[in-house]
Amino acid sequence: MVTVGWLIRLEAKPGQEADVEHSLKAGLARIRELPEPIAWIAIRLGPSTFGIFEAYSDEEARQTLLAVGSALLAKKASLFARPPLIEKVDILAAKLPEERPRAEDNTSS
């Protein structure tokens, strides 16, 4: 169950839009290695405006990943026209895929 999250708005510098898009797409591989966030979505809101939505199971997980995410964004600061706008969100309702057992977890007798 997800209860909290982050909504992050990013504004690319002129000419850096493709690099921001590439960085967001490449970031998915790192996110998949982590147990949280439960949901991570990179979005494009306009020609130079991007966003990230992250959903977490609880406040502790959200705060733990804040430092990691902030460090990654700081490394890419040269791509942005202004510092990222990072907003806490409380999740009121969500529809997420059900967790399915991995193939190696299925044992037949």
Secondary structure as the mmCIF struct_conf table of DSSP 4:
data_model
#
loop_
_struct_conf.conf_type_id
_struct_conf.id
_struct_conf.beg_label_comp_id
_struct_conf.beg_label_asym_id
_struct_conf.beg_label_seq_id
_struct_conf.end_label_comp_id
_struct_conf.end_label_asym_id
_struct_conf.end_label_seq_id
STRN STRN1 VAL A 4 GLU A 11
STRN STRN2 ALA A 12 ALA A 12
HELX_LH_PP_P HELX_LH_PP_P1 LYS A 13 LYS A 13
TURN_TY1_P TURN_TY1_P1 PRO A 14 GLY A 15
HELX_RH_AL_P HELX_RH_AL_P1 GLU A 17 ARG A 32
TURN_TY1_P TURN_TY1_P2 GLU A 33 GLU A 33
BEND BEND1 LEU A 34 PRO A 35
BEND BEND2 ILE A 38 ILE A 38
STRN STRN3 ALA A 39 ARG A 44
BEND BEND3 GLY A 46 SER A 48
STRN STRN4 THR A 49 TYR A 56
BEND BEND4 SER A 57 ASP A 58
HELX_RH_AL_P HELX_RH_AL_P2 GLU A 59 LYS A 75
TURN_TY1_P TURN_TY1_P3 LYS A 76 LYS A 76
HELX_RH_3T_P HELX_RH_3T_P1 ALA A 77 LEU A 79
STRN STRN5 PHE A 80 PHE A 80
BEND BEND5 ALA A 81 ARG A 82
STRN STRN6 LEU A 85 ASP A 90
HELX_LH_PP_P HELX_LH_PP_P2 PRO A 97 GLU A 99
HELX_RH_3T_P HELX_RH_3T_P2 ALA A 103 ASP A 105
#
